[in-house]
């Protein structure tokens, strides 16, 4: 099974936040329940890439996020 890697813009769109917020999550983290949480990212070709399963775990740990599948790319004629 292959893992989907998202770039910063895709991650921001997926999470419903700005690109700046995603950079903040990666570089500075977020404090929740007296713990600092960081979004795990790898660098590929000098650009951050985020694994979709890791993003889901991070958003779950923040709480208050509901995942909505993006159906905009699906064929609407069905």
Secondary structure by P-SEA (a helix, b strand, c coil): cbbbbbcaaaaaaaacccaaaaaaaacbbbbcccbbbbbbbbbcccbbbbbaaaaaaaaaaaccbbbbcccccccccc
